[in-house]
Amino acid sequence: MTIALEIQVEELRAELRNADAAERCQIKAELELAEAELAAAIAELEGTIDAAPPF
């Protein structure tokens, strides 16, 4: 799963470099979300967080 997220992050970074002003905001938001998902997936794999719901 993390490989797919890493690829998505790199693709979004490339898109952001080539984006015009109108697209930049949307791509930036997508990139932030993908980076957060990647960080959570890595933390779960390392055992530093528990992804199960608290209930």
Backbone as numpy.savetxt, mean C-alpha at the origin, in Angstrom:
# Nx Ny Nz CAx CAy CAz Cx Cy Cz
1.17 -12.76 -0.57 0.35 -11.57 -0.57 1.21 -10.30 -0.57
2.30 -10.36 0.16 3.11 -9.15 0.23 3.78 -8.82 -1.10
4.08 -9.83 -1.89 4.70 -9.56 -3.19 3.75 -8.78 -4.07
2.49 -9.16 -4.07 1.49 -8.45 -4.87 1.35 -7.00 -4.39
1.39 -6.81 -3.08 1.29 -5.45 -2.55 2.54 -4.63 -2.89
3.70 -5.26 -2.83 4.93 -4.56 -3.19 4.90 -4.14 -4.66
4.41 -5.00 -5.51 4.29 -4.68 -6.94 3.31 -3.53 -7.13
2.19 -3.59 -6.42 1.19 -2.53 -6.53 1.76 -1.18 -6.09
2.52 -1.18 -4.99 3.14 0.05 -4.50 4.10 0.61 -5.54
4.93 -0.23 -6.12 5.88 0.23 -7.13 5.17 0.77 -8.37
4.09 0.12 -8.78 3.33 0.60 -9.94 2.71 1.96 -9.65
2.17 2.12 -8.45 1.57 3.40 -8.09 2.61 4.50 -8.00
3.79 4.18 -7.50 4.88 5.17 -7.47 5.26 5.61 -8.88
5.31 4.65 -9.80 5.62 4.98 -11.19 4.53 5.85 -11.80
3.28 5.51 -11.52 2.16 6.31 -12.03 2.21 7.72 -11.47
2.56 7.82 -10.18 2.61 9.14 -9.54 3.67 10.02 -10.18
4.80 9.43 -10.55 5.86 10.21 -11.19 5.41 10.77 -12.53
4.54 10.05 -13.22 4.11 10.46 -14.56 2.72 11.07 -14.61
2.13 11.29 -13.44 0.75 11.78 -13.39 0.67 13.28 -13.57
-0.45 13.70 -14.15 -0.70 15.13 -14.21 -1.36 15.57 -12.89
-1.57 16.84 -12.75 -2.08 17.39 -11.48 -3.44 16.81 -11.10
-4.29 16.56 -12.08 -5.62 16.05 -11.80 -5.60 14.62 -11.25
-4.66 13.82 -11.71 -4.58 12.43 -11.28 -3.76 12.26 -10.00
-2.90 13.20 -9.72 -1.94 13.07 -8.63 -2.61 12.81 -7.27
-3.65 13.50 -6.95 -4.31 13.35 -5.66 -4.89 11.95 -5.49
-5.55 11.45 -6.50 -6.14 10.11 -6.43 -5.06 9.04 -6.33
-4.02 9.15 -7.11 -2.95 8.16 -7.08 -2.23 8.20 -5.73
-2.05 9.40 -5.19 -1.39 9.54 -3.90 -2.20 8.83 -2.80
-3.52 8.97 -2.85 -4.38 8.31 -1.86 -4.31 6.79 -2.01
-4.32 6.31 -3.24 -4.20 4.87 -3.48 -2.85 4.34 -3.02
-1.81 5.13 -3.22 -0.47 4.73 -2.80 -0.39 4.64 -1.28
-0.93 5.62 -0.59 -0.92 5.60 0.87 -1.66 4.39 1.41
-2.78 4.05 0.81 -3.54 2.88 1.23 -2.76 1.60 0.98
-2.15 1.47 -0.18 -1.37 0.28 -0.50 -0.16 0.14 0.42
0.49 1.26 0.75 1.62 1.21 1.66 1.18 0.80 3.06
0.02 1.26 3.50 -0.50 0.86 4.81 -0.85 -0.62 4.84
-1.45 -1.11 3.77 -1.78 -2.53 3.68 -0.50 -3.37 3.69
0.52 -2.93 2.99 1.80 -3.64 2.96 2.44 -3.66 4.35
2.43 -2.53 5.02 3.01 -2.46 6.37 2.26 -3.40 7.32
0.94 -3.44 7.22 0.15 -4.33 8.08 0.43 -5.80 7.75
0.56 -6.13 6.48 0.84 -7.51 6.09 2.21 -7.95 6.58
3.20 -7.07 6.48 4.54 -7.40 6.96 4.53 -7.57 8.48
3.86 -6.68 9.17 3.79 -6.77 10.63 3.10 -8.06 11.06
2.07 -8.45 10.33 1.37 -9.70 10.66 2.30 -10.90 10.43
3.06 -10.88 9.34 3.99 -11.97 9.07 5.09 -12.06 10.12
5.54 -10.91 10.59 6.59 -10.87 11.60 6.06 -11.19 13.00
4.73 -11.17 13.14 4.12 -11.48 14.43 4.06 -10.30 15.37
4.27 -9.10 14.86 4.23 -7.92 15.71 2.81 -7.42 15.95
1.86 -7.83 15.10 0.46 -7.49 15.33 -0.39 -8.73 15.08
-1.58 -8.70 15.65 -2.55 -9.78 15.43 -3.67 -9.19 14.59
-3.87 -9.72 13.40 -4.86 -9.15 12.49 -6.28 -9.60 12.79
-6.46 -10.48 13.75 -7.80 -10.95 14.08 -8.59 -9.84 14.78
-9.89 -9.77 14.53 -10.70 -8.75 15.19 -10.72 -8.99 16.70
-10.85 -7.93 17.48 -10.76 -8.07 18.93 -11.97 -8.70 19.60
-13.02 -9.03 18.87 -14.23 -9.59 19.50 -14.32 -11.07 19.34
